[in-house]
Amino acid sequence: MPIAILMPALSPTMTEGKIARWLKKEGEEVHAGDVIAEIETDKAVMELEATDEGRLAKIVVPEGTEGVPVNAVIAVLAEDGEEVAEVAKIDPATLAPAGAQAAPTAEQPKEAGKAEAAPKKDAAAAKAPSPAPAATPAPAAPRPAGRVFASPLAKRLAKEHGIDLSMIAGSGPRGRIVKADVEAAIASGAGRAGVAAATAGAAMAGMPDAEILALYPQGSYDLKPVDSMRKAIASRLTLSKQTVPHFYLSVDCIIDRLLQARAAINAQAPKDEDGKPAWKLSVNDFVIKAWALALKQVPDANVTWTQRGMLHHHHVDVAVAVAIPGGLITPIIRQAEELDLPAISATMKDLAARARARRLKPEEYQGGTTSISNLGMFGIDQFAAVINPPQATILAVGEGAPRVVAENGQPVVRTVMTVTLSADHRAVDGAVAAQALTAFRRYIEEPALLLGGF
Amino acid sequence: MADNTFDLMVLGAGPGGYVAAIRAAQLGMKTAVVEEKHLGGICLNWGCIPTKALLRSAEVLRLMCEAKSFGLKPVEPAFDFPAIIKRSRQVSARLSKGVAHLMKKNKITVIEGRGRLLGKGRLAVEKDGKPQGEYSAKHIIVATGARPRALPGLEPDGKLVWSYFEALNPDRLPRSLLVIGSGAIGMEFADFYHALDVEVTVVEIAPRILPAEDAEVSEFVRKVMAKRGIRFLLGAKVAKLEKGAETVTATVETKDGIEEITVERVLAATGVVANVENIGLEEAGVKVKDGVIAVDEWQRTSAPGVYAIGDVAGAPMLAHKASHEAVICVEKIAGVKGVHPLNRAHIPACTYCLPQVASVGLSEEQAKKAGRQVKVGRFPLIANGKAIALGDTEGFVKTVFDAKTGELLGAHMVGPEVTEMIQGYTIGMTLETTEAELMHTIFPHPTISESMHESVLAAFGQALHI
């Protein structure tokens, strides 16, 4: 049976792409896993891997073609024993209905670094389920984030039985989940919310919805649907708490000198016609800079744990949590250790504004080597934050407020800010984390050191 | 490839066979179709299409009779029976030509004659008893359709006792007609001839007419037609036919005893049987079970490389089911991805008598028998603005839902053009709708289709206009 090779969706939002280059010629043998083409999107060039074996019977979309819609047939593969010439004659459009089911998988973007390539869960999810109707659909690996296509009846049945639709494979047109798939999942026990969490890790954990809802009388609550951001937060942080061994270190930082420096610097800012100062540094800008320099000084804390080994990051990319309605997002200040304070301040203002407008590009909030979460403005003294995987650290910053401290055996009032570092113990040991936090305190308490090189 | 070797050959050019041939040709296969009589099969020539032409004449005639009620000056309604029949034949001829054109356009070889399987992908064709040649094909699809069932003693004789062939092209308009069987064929002819002032009696062995439909539908249609003057004998059986020169006397066993009915013509509409004889099924190793060719969900028979679609592959014997099986069968052969087997629960059925009947899915009774808890909605057309404006309020819409899941299990409609509307529910069922999506669907006003919405609302106690 000839196999259609389709334009893959390389990201949940991708609708079309460009065939940058064909790496196989018509008639050439193809093995599963071979890179057969390069696909260019607005974000990156990615490699298209074959998932099936055979001979490349026909290239339908020539090299250099732009705007090729996702799931369009771009080539046809003849299977063993099939005449390449015969298969090439088949109208490719007739092979298309397989849709997303048959979409080949793509390598991770090159820019993300090949070493980082995640286990290919996507690949498993994208493979076509057997078209045989009698076969029980196998539980699929979790799909990539994004919309799950299911019939209304399938959705309702899934809800009633506590089935997580993202955990089951669809046998309907274009991989749509239909009633039969949900019934099979109910029968086999696959896709139960609890099972899902255990097998997938990334899924929302805990009790099945039905059990939760049973605890509260109907009418005593409003059930409001959640958006994809909420779901992403839920799954990422569940993953974090379930798989990352957290530990926590806290220090008090006296920030009177920092406040003085900040006041002095801001006072020097020239004003424009409207009386608006050219810069206005926030305490958080200093915190970002101090933490970036601390990690530069203690590079063993600027790492990421992977199964293959530890990633020692060359730069400190600081993700800063920004609260937005309905959730939060963490835009990233790249190479923060290299930036001066006005640059950090300006970048942060721009990112925060666009984060609130939900206008950030994925590359502006994906990645990062560490995070900062600051709840000082809400009057929080101290708290511990959940690590944002695959980062190894997150710094939780409390409010700087006057407190009585002992100095030379005497009680004095100082402005004190408590920071708590959460660290991934797989990647960062207590002593290393302590060094990093101590370095941070040194920078934040003596802001002159932030000038760099110290 | 030699001229008598094909990728795919189809036996029979009805709505199953010719569609299979077109799809195969579209998919790049060298295709031939073998047809003994006429392209388009029974459907186009002696079934679906010509009967619709006749019923259209009956409908216009009825409207003429009702002209006064629309504020029109009454005309003297009259009809020209031979002209009505001629029009019906012309409609069929035109469509049959259309099929011939489609075959040509798709470069499908049409072989005239009767095909016979020889086994191992070979096929012989003969015409008028003379061999026409031997062919071979990788895939052979049997689409030989069905023919009128001949019950012992009630066999059509081509003159006094009709099958649908004679009913479609009679020598003259009889004064009285006895219709045996009240399925779609029986009811459509009963209605047509009654519209032309023929005295019509319908004998049905089941306790209700249109036995395949929901019981409420049967009762509604019976009442309407009985009121119009058609006589129904239900739970009754024709035991004997005694033929005279121009009349037939039928002995009918009814609940109340034996009744003798003398009519000018009898129409035997007691169903159809599959054409499984003399096409070499045995030689080719194709298994026949219960009178039809046994197939799997991809229309494959017990013989490798041989497939069967349409009436010859089993009930429901409907043209649209045949065409759909044709496409599935051919696409599966061609290895098209994403082909799904036909869902038998979603095959709509239509009867074009007045009032029209259309249905899809389970009747209320069937749903209950299947152990489903049901919610049933009903909406009468008497409460529908458009139906009142049309002066055509005889009908209703009934919907059957699963009470637990909200799945639409069945829909049953009686009334004007319901045959055009049933596909709304069919689409919904194919997309696995629940009541929620149907409730949220906006139905245009004013249309009879609003009753489809109201029926859904009614099933959940939310109907607005009743």
Boltz contact constraints between the chains, C-beta under 6 A:
constraints:
  - contact:
      token1: [A, 1]
      token2: [B, 335]
      max_distance: 6.0
  - contact:
      token1: [A, 2]
      token2: [B, 335]
      max_distance: 6.0
  - contact:
      token1: [A, 89]
      token2: [B, 28]
      max_distance: 6.0
  - contact:
      token1: [A, 90]
      token2: [B, 28]
      max_distance: 6.0
  - contact:
      token1: [A, 94]
      token2: [B, 27]
      max_distance: 6.0
  - contact:
      token1: [A, 94]
      token2: [B, 336]
      max_distance: 6.0
  - contact:
      token1: [A, 97]
      token2: [B, 338]
      max_distance: 6.0
  - contact:
      token1: [A, 98]
      token2: [B, 337]
      max_distance: 6.0
  - contact:
      token1: [A, 98]
      token2: [B, 338]
      max_distance: 6.0
  - contact:
      token1: [A, 102]
      token2: [B, 337]
      max_distance: 6.0
  - contact:
      token1: [A, 133]
      token2: [B, 341]
      max_distance: 6.0
  - contact:
      token1: [A, 151]
      token2: [B, 432]
      max_distance: 6.0
  - contact:
      token1: [A, 152]
      token2: [B, 433]
      max_distance: 6.0
  - contact:
      token1: [A, 152]
      token2: [B, 434]
      max_distance: 6.0
  - contact:
      token1: [A, 152]
      token2: [B, 437]
      max_distance: 6.0
  - contact:
      token1: [A, 153]
      token2: [B, 407]
      max_distance: 6.0
  - contact:
      token1: [A, 153]
      token2: [B, 432]
      max_distance: 6.0
  - contact:
      token1: [A, 153]
      token2: [B, 434]
      max_distance: 6.0
  - contact:
      token1: [A, 156]
      token2: [B, 405]
      max_distance: 6.0
  - contact:
      token1: [A, 156]
      token2: [B, 434]
      max_distance: 6.0
  - contact:
      token1: [A, 178]
      token2: [B, 432]
      max_distance: 6.0
  - contact:
      token1: [A, 179]
      token2: [B, 432]
      max_distance: 6.0
